Amino acid sequence: MTARGRYLAAAGVFAVGMAGTTLPTPLYGLYRERIGFSELMVTVVFAVYALGVIATLLVAGDFSDVLGRRPALLAALGFSLMSAVCFLCEDGLPLLFAGRLLSGFAAGLFSGAATAAVLELAPAARRGRAGFAATAANMGGLGCGPLLAGTLAQYAPWPLRLPFLAHIALLVAALAVTCVLPETVARRTPRPLLRPQGMVVPEEVRGVFAPAGLAAFAGFSLMGLFTAVAPSFVAQTLGVRNLAVTGVVVFSVFCASTAGQFLMGRVGVRRALPGGCLVLTGGLVLVGASLLLESLPVLMVGAVVGGLGQGLAFRAALTSVSAVAPGEHRGATISAFFVVAYVGISLPVVGVGALTLVLGLRGAGLVFAGCVMVLSTGVGVFLLRRPPPTG
């Protein structure tokens, strides 16, 4: 395998792993019909995933620095396999919860170990491309999960089984690829102790961390809405019950996010962070309008605009936090940043689920869009007045 082939292979493993975390998205409606639970329970099942990610980031976020990238990737793929088996054997809520929690463990390990592996396996001349490959694998994998599951569930037999069987086949291939990838972390003797990384936000970083964290919170809230509740919006509010269409809607958000993260390098942190927040606001306006007008095309445009803003703001926020964090606390500060982001992907979505019991799906979606619009607009205006540091 050539040096170029190695980092692309690692990116492929990353994409396969992340696809499993969003695979159930178009299937939640089928699970509701089969098991019988409320929209609130759908969002709770989804939020368990975020808890798994946060726990893994805090406890084992830097374990791959000690154990090596390959053992961490193999462990993440193992968690993904166990998650798929839980969904295959599903006979009620307990296994759905278990599957989502295991999926969160996998994502938490992949986010650090796979990103590092892609960058470290790339030749020095291709480090820039490798960085984009890691971003594209992460967001592209997240987008491909719903696309794959929705297409198979709509047009193939065994809608609640075949998507996970297909993913298991991809995971087996990813395991084989991982086993032949070279290790990029040198062994140290004696091996350092494995200790929870935790999270730290030094006092001198907090002025940058607070608006950056709020921008990430708002952007991930939009992602959480599309991966947990959008299928119900599409089916019940817009009257579109084609699961493949649902997959395309969610896929478009993550593709747009990838494009936004790519554009950030050209736009620059000082413009991308406030600009991304305001573009995110525009996307939320369109999402709200799609619910009022009951229009799928408007929702699609809102997904693309919102995803673009999320990608711009997220990468700029992470870059600005990384730039000001002191070296001895950089890993823990970045972990704290991701914890804020994953709280954003879970807590507001559970709130939407609770509101559906009182206001219905459309009302809950409009309240959500309004609240996140206020947050993203406020952060965007603040950062226009006080731009983040560039390094």
C-alpha positions as CSV (number, residue, x, y, z in Angstrom):
1,M,0.0,0.0,0.0
2,T,1.4,3.4,-1.0
3,A,1.8,6.3,1.5
4,R,-1.1,8.0,-0.2
5,G,-3.2,4.9,-0.1
6,R,-2.6,4.5,3.7
7,Y,-4.1,7.8,4.7
8,L,-7.0,7.3,2.3
9,A,-7.6,3.8,3.7
10,A,-7.6,5.3,7.2
11,A,-10.1,7.9,6.1
12,G,-12.3,5.1,4.7
13,V,-12.2,3.3,8.0
14,F,-13.1,6.6,9.7
15,A,-16.1,7.1,7.4
16,V,-17.4,3.5,7.9
17,G,-17.2,3.9,11.6
18,M,-19.0,7.2,11.7
19,A,-21.7,6.0,9.3
20,G,-22.9,3.6,12.0
21,T,-23.6,6.4,14.4
22,T,-26.4,7.8,12.2
23,L,-27.6,4.6,10.6
24,P,-30.8,4.4,12.7
25,T,-31.9,8.0,11.8
26,P,-34.5,7.1,9.1
27,L,-35.6,4.1,11.0
28,Y,-36.9,5.7,14.2
29,G,-40.4,5.9,12.8
30,L,-40.4,2.2,12.1
31,Y,-39.2,1.5,15.6
32,R,-42.0,3.7,17.0
33,E,-44.6,1.7,15.1
34,R,-43.1,-1.6,16.1
35,I,-42.4,-0.9,19.8
36,G,-44.8,2.0,20.5
37,F,-43.2,5.0,22.1
38,S,-43.5,8.8,22.0
39,E,-41.5,11.4,20.1
40,L,-39.9,12.3,23.4
41,M,-38.5,8.7,23.7
42,V,-37.0,9.0,20.2
43,T,-35.0,12.0,21.3
44,V,-34.0,10.3,24.6
45,V,-32.7,7.2,22.6
46,F,-30.8,9.6,20.4
47,A,-29.3,11.5,23.3
48,V,-27.9,8.4,24.9
49,Y,-25.4,8.4,22.0
50,A,-24.2,11.8,23.0
51,L,-23.7,10.6,26.6
52,G,-21.5,7.8,25.3
53,V,-19.4,10.2,23.2
54,I,-18.9,12.7,26.1
55,A,-18.0,9.9,28.5
56,T,-15.4,8.5,26.1
57,L,-13.9,11.9,25.4
58,L,-13.5,12.6,29.1
59,V,-12.2,9.2,30.1
60,A,-10.3,7.9,27.0
61,G,-9.9,10.8,24.7
62,D,-6.1,10.6,24.6
63,F,-5.7,6.8,25.1
64,S,-4.6,6.4,21.5
65,D,-1.6,8.6,22.3
66,V,-0.4,6.0,24.7
67,L,-1.7,2.7,23.3
68,G,-1.4,3.6,19.6
69,R,-3.8,4.5,16.9
70,R,-4.5,1.0,15.7
71,P,-5.6,-0.5,19.0
72,A,-7.9,2.5,19.5
73,L,-9.4,2.1,16.0
74,L,-9.9,-1.7,16.6
75,A,-11.7,-0.9,19.8
76,A,-13.9,1.6,18.1
77,L,-14.8,-0.8,15.4
78,G,-15.5,-3.4,18.0
79,F,-18.0,-1.0,19.7
80,S,-19.6,-0.4,16.3
81,L,-20.0,-4.1,15.7
82,M,-21.6,-4.6,19.1
83,S,-23.9,-1.6,18.4
84,A,-25.0,-3.1,15.1
85,V,-25.7,-6.5,16.8
86,C,-27.9,-4.8,19.4
87,F,-30.0,-3.3,16.6
88,L,-30.2,-6.6,14.8
89,C,-31.4,-8.4,18.0
90,E,-33.6,-5.5,19.0
91,D,-36.8,-6.5,20.8
92,G,-37.6,-3.3,22.8
93,L,-36.1,-0.1,24.2
94,P,-33.3,-1.7,26.3
95,L,-31.4,-2.9,23.2
96,L,-32.0,0.4,21.4
97,F,-30.5,2.2,24.4
98,A,-27.5,-0.2,24.5
99,G,-26.9,0.1,20.7
100,R,-26.9,3.9,20.9
101,L,-24.6,4.0,23.9
102,L,-22.1,1.6,22.2
103,S,-22.3,3.8,19.1
104,G,-21.4,6.8,21.3
105,F,-18.4,5.0,22.7
106,A,-17.2,4.2,19.1
107,A,-17.7,7.8,17.9
108,G,-15.7,9.1,20.9
109,L,-12.8,6.9,20.1
110,F,-12.9,7.5,16.4
111,S,-13.0,11.3,16.7
112,G,-9.5,11.5,18.1
113,A,-7.7,8.3,17.0
114,A,-9.0,8.2,13.4
115,T,-8.3,11.9,12.8
116,A,-4.8,11.5,14.1
117,A,-4.2,8.4,12.1
118,V,-5.3,10.0,8.8
119,L,-2.9,13.0,9.4
120,E,0.0,10.9,10.6
121,L,-0.2,8.4,7.7
122,A,-0.2,11.1,5.1
123,P,3.1,12.2,3.4
124,A,4.3,15.6,4.6
125,A,3.4,17.1,1.2
126,R,-0.2,16.0,1.6
127,R,-0.9,17.0,5.2
128,G,-3.3,19.7,4.0
129,R,-5.3,17.3,1.9
130,A,-5.2,14.7,4.7
131,G,-6.8,17.3,7.1
132,F,-9.6,17.7,4.6
133,A,-9.8,13.9,4.1
134,A,-10.3,13.5,7.9
135,T,-13.0,16.1,7.9
136,A,-14.7,14.7,4.9
137,A,-14.6,11.2,6.3
138,N,-16.1,12.3,9.6
139,M,-19.0,14.4,8.2
140,G,-19.3,12.3,5.0
141,G,-19.6,9.1,7.1
142,L,-22.3,10.7,9.3
143,G,-24.2,11.7,6.2
144,C,-23.9,8.4,4.4
145,G,-25.4,6.5,7.4
146,P,-28.9,7.8,6.9
147,L,-28.6,7.7,3.1
148,L,-27.7,4.0,3.2
149,A,-30.3,3.0,5.8
150,G,-33.1,5.1,4.2
151,T,-32.4,3.6,0.7
152,L,-32.2,0.0,1.9
153,A,-35.2,0.4,4.2
154,Q,-37.4,1.9,1.4
155,Y,-36.4,-0.3,-1.5
156,A,-35.0,-3.6,-0.1
157,P,-36.4,-6.3,2.2
158,W,-35.9,-6.4,6.0
159,P,-35.9,-2.7,6.6
160,L,-34.9,-3.0,10.3
161,R,-32.2,-5.7,9.6
162,L,-30.6,-5.2,6.2
163,P,-29.0,-1.7,7.0
164,F,-27.2,-3.2,10.0
165,L,-26.2,-6.3,8.1
166,A,-24.7,-4.1,5.4
167,H,-22.9,-2.1,8.0
168,I,-21.5,-5.2,9.6
169,A,-20.1,-6.2,6.3
170,L,-18.4,-2.8,5.9
171,L,-17.1,-3.0,9.5
172,V,-15.5,-6.4,8.8
173,A,-13.7,-4.9,5.8
174,A,-12.7,-1.9,7.9
175,L,-11.2,-4.2,10.5
176,A,-9.2,-6.0,7.8
177,V,-7.9,-2.7,6.5
178,T,-7.0,-1.4,10.0
179,C,-5.0,-4.6,10.8
180,V,-2.7,-3.9,7.8
181,L,-2.3,-0.1,8.5
182,P,1.1,0.8,10.0
183,E,1.2,2.0,13.6
184,T,2.2,5.7,13.9
185,V,2.7,5.9,17.7
186,A,6.0,4.7,19.0
187,R,5.9,2.3,21.9
188,R,7.3,3.8,25.2
189,T,8.9,1.7,27.9
190,P,7.6,1.7,30.5
191,R,4.2,2.5,29.2
192,P,2.7,5.6,30.7
193,L,-0.4,5.1,32.9
194,L,-3.8,5.4,31.3
195,R,-5.6,8.2,33.1
196,P,-8.8,10.0,32.3
197,Q,-8.1,13.2,30.3
198,G,-10.9,15.2,31.9
199,M,-11.5,18.8,30.7
200,V,-9.9,22.1,31.6
201,V,-10.7,25.6,30.5
202,P,-7.8,27.9,31.7
203,E,-8.9,31.3,32.8
204,E,-6.9,33.0,30.0
205,V,-8.9,31.0,27.4
206,R,-12.4,31.6,28.7
207,G,-13.0,34.8,26.8
208,V,-12.5,33.0,23.5
209,F,-13.9,29.6,24.7
210,A,-17.3,31.0,25.7
211,P,-18.5,32.4,22.3
212,A,-16.7,29.6,20.4
213,G,-18.5,27.0,22.6
214,L,-21.8,28.7,22.2
215,A,-21.3,28.7,18.4
216,A,-20.6,25.0,18.5
217,F,-23.6,24.4,20.8
218,A,-25.9,26.1,18.3
219,G,-24.5,24.3,15.3
220,F,-24.6,20.9,16.8
221,S,-28.2,21.6,18.0
222,L,-29.1,21.9,14.3
223,M,-27.3,18.6,13.6
224,G,-29.1,16.9,16.5
225,L,-32.5,18.2,15.2
226,F,-31.9,16.7,11.7
227,T,-30.5,13.3,12.9
228,A,-33.1,12.8,15.6
229,V,-36.3,14.6,14.8
230,A,-36.2,15.5,11.1
231,P,-37.5,12.1,10.0
232,S,-40.7,12.7,12.0
233,F,-41.0,16.2,10.6
234,V,-40.6,14.9,7.1
235,A,-43.2,12.1,7.6
236,Q,-45.8,13.7,9.9
237,T,-45.6,17.4,9.1
238,L,-44.6,17.4,5.5
239,G,-46.4,14.2,4.6
240,V,-43.4,12.6,2.9
241,R,-43.0,9.0,4.0
242,N,-40.3,7.8,1.7
243,L,-37.4,6.8,3.9
244,A,-34.9,7.3,1.1
245,V,-36.0,11.0,0.9
246,T,-35.4,11.3,4.7
247,G,-31.9,9.9,4.2
248,V,-31.2,12.5,1.5
249,V,-32.4,15.4,3.7
250,V,-30.0,14.4,6.5
251,F,-27.2,13.6,4.1
252,S,-27.4,17.1,2.7
253,V,-26.9,18.7,6.1
254,F,-23.6,16.8,6.6
255,C,-22.4,17.4,3.1
256,A,-23.0,21.1,3.5
257,S,-21.1,21.0,6.8
258,T,-18.2,19.4,5.1
259,A,-18.2,22.2,2.5
260,G,-18.4,24.8,5.2
261,Q,-15.4,23.4,7.0
262,F,-13.5,23.3,3.7
263,L,-14.4,27.0,3.0
264,M,-13.2,28.1,6.4
265,G,-9.6,27.7,5.3
266,R,-10.2,30.3,2.6
267,V,-12.5,32.6,4.5
268,G,-10.3,32.8,7.7
269,V,-11.3,32.4,11.4
270,R,-12.1,36.1,12.0
271,R,-14.8,36.1,9.3
272,A,-15.8,32.5,9.3
273,L,-16.9,32.3,13.0
274,P,-19.3,35.2,13.1
275,G,-20.3,34.7,9.5
276,G,-21.0,31.0,10.1
277,C,-23.2,31.8,13.0
278,L,-25.3,34.2,10.9
279,V,-25.5,31.8,8.0
280,L,-26.7,29.2,10.5
281,T,-29.4,31.7,11.5
282,G,-30.5,31.9,7.9
283,G,-30.7,28.1,7.7
284,L,-32.9,28.0,10.8
285,V,-35.2,30.7,9.3
286,L,-35.7,28.4,6.3
287,V,-36.2,25.3,8.5
288,G,-38.9,27.2,10.4
289,A,-40.5,28.5,7.2
290,S,-40.6,24.9,5.8
291,L,-42.7,23.9,8.8
292,L,-45.1,26.8,8.3
293,L,-45.3,26.2,4.6
294,E,-45.2,22.4,4.8
295,S,-42.6,22.5,2.0
296,L,-39.9,19.8,1.5
297,P,-37.8,21.9,-0.9
298,V,-37.6,24.8,1.6
299,L,-36.5,22.3,4.3
300,M,-33.8,21.0,1.9
301,V,-32.5,24.5,1.3
302,G,-32.6,25.2,5.0
303,A,-30.6,22.0,5.6
304,V,-27.9,23.0,3.1
305,V,-27.7,26.6,4.4
306,G,-27.7,25.6,8.0
307,G,-25.1,22.9,7.4
308,L,-22.9,25.3,5.6
309,G,-23.1,27.8,8.5
310,Q,-22.5,25.0,11.0
311,G,-19.4,23.9,9.2
312,L,-17.9,27.4,8.9
313,A,-18.6,28.2,12.5
314,F,-17.5,24.9,14.0
315,R,-14.1,24.6,12.3
316,A,-13.4,28.3,13.1
317,A,-14.4,27.9,16.7
318,L,-12.2,24.8,17.1
319,T,-9.3,26.6,15.5
320,S,-9.6,29.7,17.7
321,V,-9.9,27.6,20.9
322,S,-6.9,25.5,19.8
323,A,-4.9,28.7,19.0
324,V,-5.2,30.3,22.5
325,A,-5.1,27.1,24.7
326,P,-1.8,26.7,26.4
327,G,0.2,23.6,25.3
328,E,0.0,21.8,28.7
329,H,-3.9,22.1,28.7
330,R,-4.7,22.0,25.0
331,G,-6.0,18.5,24.9
332,A,-8.2,19.0,27.9
333,T,-9.5,22.3,26.6
334,I,-10.4,20.8,23.3
335,S,-12.2,18.0,25.1
336,A,-14.2,20.6,27.0
337,F,-15.1,22.2,23.7
338,F,-16.4,18.9,22.3
339,V,-18.3,18.3,25.5
340,V,-20.1,21.6,25.0
341,A,-20.8,20.7,21.3
342,Y,-22.2,17.2,22.2
343,V,-24.4,18.7,24.9
344,G,-25.7,20.9,22.1
345,I,-26.5,17.8,20.0
346,S,-28.5,16.2,22.8
347,L,-30.1,18.5,25.3
348,P,-32.0,20.8,23.0
349,V,-33.3,17.8,21.0
350,V,-34.7,16.2,24.1
351,G,-36.4,19.5,24.8
352,V,-38.0,19.3,21.3
353,G,-39.2,15.8,22.1
354,A,-40.8,17.1,25.4
355,L,-42.4,20.0,23.6
356,T,-44.0,17.7,21.1
357,L,-46.2,16.3,23.9
358,V,-47.7,19.8,24.3
359,L,-47.3,21.7,21.1
360,G,-47.0,18.9,18.5
361,L,-44.1,18.5,16.0
362,R,-44.6,21.7,14.1
363,G,-44.9,23.8,17.2
364,A,-42.0,22.2,18.9
365,G,-39.9,22.7,15.7
366,L,-40.8,26.3,15.5
367,V,-39.9,26.9,19.1
368,F,-36.6,25.1,18.7
369,A,-35.7,27.1,15.5
370,G,-36.6,30.4,17.3
371,C,-34.4,29.6,20.3
372,V,-31.4,28.5,18.4
373,M,-31.8,31.5,16.0
374,V,-31.6,33.9,19.0
375,L,-28.5,32.1,20.2
376,S,-26.6,31.9,16.9
377,T,-27.5,35.5,16.0
378,G,-26.4,36.8,19.4
379,V,-23.1,35.0,19.2
380,G,-22.6,36.1,15.6
381,V,-23.2,39.8,16.4
382,F,-20.9,39.6,19.5
383,L,-18.1,38.1,17.4
384,L,-18.5,40.8,14.7
385,R,-17.7,43.3,17.4
386,R,-15.0,41.3,19.1
387,P,-13.4,39.0,16.5
388,P,-11.7,35.9,17.7
389,P,-7.9,35.7,17.6
390,T,-6.2,34.1,14.6
391,G,-3.4,32.4,16.4
